[in-house]
């Protein structure tokens, strides 16, 4: 079974809060989708996502393509 058959590419907005995803199909790290940050004077709308391994946070646009296990 190839890596393409294990993961499905979806937009981040389709991933439920608390679910795990990868940013690339061959990546080692998983991320957890956290809360949604609406657009305000600080910047554009985004989701807060936490690296499962080290706890670092990244802010990704809702339209970002990510990979979830099938």
Secondary structure as GFF3:
##gff-version 3
##sequence-region A 1 70
A	DSSP	alpha_helix	3	6	.	.	.	ID=ss1
A	DSSP	beta_strand	7	11	.	.	.	ID=ss2
A	DSSP	three_ten_helix	12	14	.	.	.	ID=ss3
A	DSSP	beta_strand	20	21	.	.	.	ID=ss4
A	DSSP	beta_strand	31	37	.	.	.	ID=ss5
A	DSSP	beta_strand	46	51	.	.	.	ID=ss6
A	DSSP	beta_strand	57	60	.	.	.	ID=ss7
A	DSSP	beta_strand	65	69	.	.	.	ID=ss8
###
